[in-house]
Amino acid sequence: MDTLKRVDSPQKRGGTETPPKGPTMSHDHTPDMHTPLDEWHEQPVVVPKEEIGAHVNIRFMLGFYFAMAGFVLVTVIALIIYYGYAKTNMSMKLVENTHEYSTGFVPYAEEAKGRLNEYAWMDRTEETVRVPWEVAARGVVASYGGPASNIEESTN
Protein backbone atom coordinates (compact mmCIF):
# COMPACT_ATOMS: atom_id res chain seq x y z
CA MET A 1 0.00 0.00 0.00
CA ASP A 2 1.54 3.20 -1.10
CA THR A 3 -0.70 5.81 0.56
CA LEU A 4 -4.05 5.90 2.29
CA LYS A 5 -6.58 8.50 1.36
CA ARG A 6 -9.88 9.58 2.93
CA VAL A 7 -12.88 8.97 0.74
CA ASP A 8 -14.95 11.97 1.73
CA SER A 9 -13.84 15.34 2.96
CA PRO A 10 -15.14 17.23 6.03
CA GLN A 11 -16.79 19.79 3.77
CA LYS A 12 -19.00 17.11 2.17
CA ARG A 13 -20.06 15.82 5.60
CA GLY A 14 -21.38 19.11 6.87
CA GLY A 15 -18.25 20.58 8.38
CA THR A 16 -17.67 17.99 11.09
CA GLU A 17 -14.57 15.97 10.86
CA THR A 18 -15.07 12.29 11.63
CA PRO A 19 -12.60 9.53 11.05
CA PRO A 20 -13.19 7.29 8.02
CA LYS A 21 -14.81 3.90 8.55
CA GLY A 22 -11.69 2.10 7.47
CA PRO A 23 -8.58 2.63 5.42
CA THR A 24 -9.22 2.76 1.70
CA MET A 25 -6.80 2.82 -1.19
CA SER A 26 -7.13 5.37 -3.91
CA HIS A 27 -7.60 4.08 -7.42
CA ASP A 28 -4.94 6.48 -8.57
CA HIS A 29 -2.30 4.45 -6.79
CA THR A 30 -3.52 0.95 -7.75
CA PRO A 31 -0.75 -0.85 -9.58
CA ASP A 32 -1.35 -1.75 -13.22
CA MET A 33 -2.17 -5.48 -13.38
CA HIS A 34 -2.83 -5.87 -17.11
CA THR A 35 -1.05 -8.77 -18.75
CA PRO A 36 -1.08 -9.54 -22.44
CA LEU A 37 -3.61 -12.15 -23.60
CA ASP A 38 -2.31 -15.52 -24.66
CA GLU A 39 -3.26 -17.43 -27.82
CA TRP A 40 -6.21 -19.22 -26.21
CA HIS A 41 -8.13 -15.96 -25.78
CA GLU A 42 -7.81 -15.04 -29.43
CA GLN A 43 -10.75 -16.60 -31.23
CA PRO A 44 -10.67 -17.14 -34.98
CA VAL A 45 -13.24 -15.35 -37.07
CA VAL A 46 -16.14 -17.76 -37.62
CA VAL A 47 -19.20 -17.41 -39.78
CA PRO A 48 -22.28 -17.06 -37.50
CA LYS A 49 -24.34 -20.21 -37.06
CA GLU A 50 -27.81 -20.55 -38.46
CA GLU A 51 -30.80 -20.13 -36.13
CA ILE A 52 -32.07 -23.32 -34.57
CA GLY A 53 -35.71 -22.78 -35.58
CA ALA A 54 -35.05 -21.05 -38.88
CA HIS A 55 -36.42 -23.90 -41.01
CA VAL A 56 -39.60 -25.38 -39.55
CA ASN A 57 -41.30 -28.27 -41.31
CA ILE A 58 -44.93 -27.16 -41.07
CA ARG A 59 -46.33 -30.40 -42.48
CA PHE A 60 -44.48 -32.46 -39.89
CA MET A 61 -45.61 -30.13 -37.07
CA LEU A 62 -49.26 -30.31 -38.18
CA GLY A 63 -49.08 -34.08 -38.58
CA PHE A 64 -47.56 -34.44 -35.13
CA TYR A 65 -50.23 -32.15 -33.64
CA PHE A 66 -53.08 -34.12 -35.23
CA ALA A 67 -51.50 -37.42 -34.18
CA MET A 68 -51.32 -36.23 -30.57
CA ALA A 69 -54.86 -34.84 -30.65
CA GLY A 70 -56.13 -38.10 -32.18
CA PHE A 71 -54.35 -40.15 -29.53
CA VAL A 72 -55.88 -38.06 -26.74
CA LEU A 73 -59.33 -38.30 -28.34
CA VAL A 74 -59.12 -42.08 -28.77
CA THR A 75 -57.90 -42.45 -25.16
CA VAL A 76 -60.78 -40.37 -23.80
CA ILE A 77 -63.35 -42.32 -25.83
CA ALA A 78 -61.85 -45.63 -24.69
CA LEU A 79 -61.98 -44.51 -21.05
CA ILE A 80 -65.61 -43.42 -21.39
CA ILE A 81 -66.56 -46.79 -22.88
CA TYR A 82 -64.56 -48.75 -20.29
CA TYR A 83 -65.96 -46.91 -17.26
CA GLY A 84 -69.49 -47.07 -18.68
CA TYR A 85 -69.11 -50.84 -18.94
CA ALA A 86 -67.55 -51.07 -15.48
CA LYS A 87 -70.37 -49.01 -13.96
CA THR A 88 -73.02 -51.21 -15.56
CA ASN A 89 -71.22 -54.36 -14.49
CA MET A 90 -70.81 -53.11 -10.91
CA SER A 91 -74.47 -52.07 -10.63
CA MET A 92 -75.50 -55.53 -11.86
CA LYS A 93 -73.37 -57.12 -9.14
CA LEU A 94 -74.92 -54.85 -6.53
CA VAL A 95 -78.42 -55.80 -7.70
CA GLU A 96 -77.45 -59.47 -7.49
CA ASN A 97 -76.08 -58.98 -3.98
CA THR A 98 -79.22 -57.12 -2.92
CA HIS A 99 -81.38 -59.90 -4.31
CA GLU A 100 -79.33 -62.55 -2.49
CA TYR A 101 -79.50 -60.48 0.69
CA SER A 102 -83.26 -60.09 0.56
CA THR A 103 -84.01 -63.69 -0.46
CA GLY A 104 -81.33 -65.56 1.48
CA PHE A 105 -80.06 -63.65 4.47
CA VAL A 106 -83.11 -61.69 5.69
CA PRO A 107 -85.41 -64.73 6.08
CA TYR A 108 -82.61 -66.67 7.81
CA ALA A 109 -81.93 -63.77 10.23
CA GLU A 110 -85.64 -63.41 11.07
CA GLU A 111 -85.91 -67.14 11.69
CA ALA A 112 -82.85 -67.05 13.96
CA LYS A 113 -84.26 -64.10 15.95
CA GLY A 114 -87.54 -65.99 16.31
CA ARG A 115 -85.71 -69.05 17.69
CA LEU A 116 -84.07 -66.85 20.34
CA ASN A 117 -87.46 -65.71 21.67
CA GLU A 118 -89.44 -69.00 21.87
CA TYR A 119 -89.55 -72.25 23.77
CA ALA A 120 -88.85 -75.41 21.75
CA TRP A 121 -87.49 -78.90 22.03
CA MET A 122 -83.86 -79.31 21.04
CA ASP A 123 -83.87 -83.09 21.58
CA ARG A 124 -86.91 -84.90 23.04
CA THR A 125 -85.01 -88.10 23.79
CA GLU A 126 -82.49 -86.30 25.98
CA GLU A 127 -85.15 -83.84 27.20
CA THR A 128 -83.16 -80.79 26.10
CA VAL A 129 -85.19 -77.63 25.58
CA ARG A 130 -84.50 -74.21 24.10
CA VAL A 131 -85.62 -71.24 26.20
CA PRO A 132 -85.84 -67.56 25.24
CA TRP A 133 -82.58 -65.74 25.83
CA GLU A 134 -84.08 -63.33 28.39
CA VAL A 135 -85.17 -66.25 30.58
CA ALA A 136 -81.78 -67.91 30.13
CA ALA A 137 -79.97 -64.70 31.07
CA ARG A 138 -82.07 -64.34 34.24
CA GLY A 139 -81.27 -67.92 35.15
CA VAL A 140 -77.52 -67.42 34.71
CA VAL A 141 -77.52 -64.23 36.80
CA ALA A 142 -79.62 -65.95 39.50
CA SER A 143 -77.21 -68.91 39.58
CA TYR A 144 -74.36 -66.52 40.39
CA GLY A 145 -76.50 -64.74 42.97
CA GLY A 146 -76.23 -61.34 41.36
CA PRO A 147 -78.49 -58.43 42.24
CA ALA A 148 -80.22 -58.41 38.85
CA SER A 149 -81.75 -61.87 39.08
CA ASN A 150 -85.18 -60.44 38.24
CA ILE A 151 -85.52 -58.78 34.83
CA GLU A 152 -87.83 -56.09 36.22
CA GLU A 153 -85.18 -55.05 38.78
CA SER A 154 -82.49 -54.68 36.11
CA THR A 155 -84.62 -52.40 33.92
CA ASN A 156 -85.54 -50.02 36.78
C-alpha positions in Angstrom: 0.0 0.0 0.0 1.5 3.2 -1.1 -0.7 5.8 0.6 -4.0 5.9 2.3 -6.6 8.5 1.4 -9.9 9.6 2.9 -12.9 9.0 0.7 -14.9 12.0 1.7 -13.8 15.3 3.0 -15.1 17.2 6.0 -16.8 19.8 3.8 -19.0 17.1 2.2 -20.1 15.8 5.6 -21.4 19.1 6.9 -18.3 20.6 8.4 -17.7 18.0 11.1 -14.6 16.0 10.9 -15.1 12.3 11.6 -12.6 9.5 11.1 -13.2 7.3 8.0 -14.8 3.9 8.5 -11.7 2.1 7.5 -8.6 2.6 5.4 -9.2 2.8 1.7 -6.8 2.8 -1.2 -7.1 5.4 -3.9 -7.6 4.1 -7.4 -4.9 6.5 -8.6 -2.3 4.4 -6.8 -3.5 1.0 -7.7 -0.8 -0.9 -9.6 -1.4 -1.8 -13.2 -2.2 -5.5 -13.4 -2.8 -5.9 -17.1 -1.1 -8.8 -18.7 -1.1 -9.5 -22.4 -3.6 -12.2 -23.6 -2.3 -15.5 -24.7 -3.3 -17.4 -27.8 -6.2 -19.2 -26.2 -8.1 -16.0 -25.8 -7.8 -15.0 -29.4 -10.8 -16.6 -31.2 -10.7 -17.1 -35.0 -13.2 -15.4 -37.1 -16.1 -17.8 -37.6 -19.2 -17.4 -39.8 -22.3 -17.1 -37.5 -24.3 -20.2 -37.1 -27.8 -20.5 -38.5 -30.8 -20.1 -36.1 -32.1 -23.3 -34.6 -35.7 -22.8 -35.6 -35.0 -21.1 -38.9 -36.4 -23.9 -41.0 -39.6 -25.4 -39.5 -41.3 -28.3 -41.3 -44.9 -27.2 -41.1 -46.3 -30.4 -42.5 -44.5 -32.5 -39.9 -45.6 -30.1 -37.1 -49.3 -30.3 -38.2 -49.1 -34.1 -38.6 -47.6 -34.4 -35.1 -50.2 -32.1 -33.6 -53.1 -34.1 -35.2 -51.5 -37.4 -34.2 -51.3 -36.2 -30.6 -54.9 -34.8 -30.6 -56.1 -38.1 -32.2 -54.4 -40.2 -29.5 -55.9 -38.1 -26.7 -59.3 -38.3 -28.3 -59.1 -42.1 -28.8 -57.9 -42.5 -25.2 -60.8 -40.4 -23.8 -63.4 -42.3 -25.8 -61.8 -45.6 -24.7 -62.0 -44.5 -21.0 -65.6 -43.4 -21.4 -66.6 -46.8 -22.9 -64.6 -48.8 -20.3 -66.0 -46.9 -17.3 -69.5 -47.1 -18.7 -69.1 -50.8 -18.9 -67.5 -51.1 -15.5 -70.4 -49.0 -14.0 -73.0 -51.2 -15.6 -71.2 -54.4 -14.5 -70.8 -53.1 -10.9 -74.5 -52.1 -10.6 -75.5 -55.5 -11.9 -73.4 -57.1 -9.1 -74.9 -54.9 -6.5 -78.4 -55.8 -7.7 -77.5 -59.5 -7.5 -76.1 -59.0 -4.0 -79.2 -57.1 -2.9 -81.4 -59.9 -4.3 -79.3 -62.5 -2.5 -79.5 -60.5 0.7 -83.3 -60.1 0.6 -84.0 -63.7 -0.5 -81.3 -65.6 1.5 -80.1 -63.7 4.5 -83.1 -61.7 5.7 -85.4 -64.7 6.1 -82.6 -66.7 7.8 -81.9 -63.8 10.2 -85.6 -63.4 11.1 -85.9 -67.1 11.7 -82.8 -67.1 14.0 -84.3 -64.1 16.0 -87.5 -66.0 16.3 -85.7 -69.1 17.7 -84.1 -66.9 20.3 -87.5 -65.7 21.7 -89.4 -69.0 21.9 -89.6 -72.2 23.8 -88.8 -75.4 21.7 -87.5 -78.9 22.0 -83.9 -79.3 21.0 -83.9 -83.1 21.6 -86.9 -84.9 23.0 -85.0 -88.1 23.8 -82.5 -86.3 26.0 -85.2 -83.8 27.2 -83.2 -80.8 26.1 -85.2 -77.6 25.6 -84.5 -74.2 24.1 -85.6 -71.2 26.2 -85.8 -67.6 25.2 -82.6 -65.7 25.8 -84.1 -63.3 28.4 -85.2 -66.3 30.6 -81.8 -67.9 30.1 -80.0 -64.7 31.1 -82.1 -64.3 34.2 -81.3 -67.9 35.1 -77.5 -67.4 34.7 -77.5 -64.2 36.8 -79.6 -65.9 39.5 -77.2 -68.9 39.6 -74.4 -66.5 40.4 -76.5 -64.7 43.0 -76.2 -61.3 41.4 -78.5 -58.4 42.2 -80.2 -58.4 38.8 -81.7 -61.9 39.1 -85.2 -60.4 38.2 -85.5 -58.8 34.8 -87.8 -56.1 36.2 -85.2 -55.1 38.8 -82.5 -54.7 36.1 -84.6 -52.4 33.9 -85.5 -50.0 36.8 
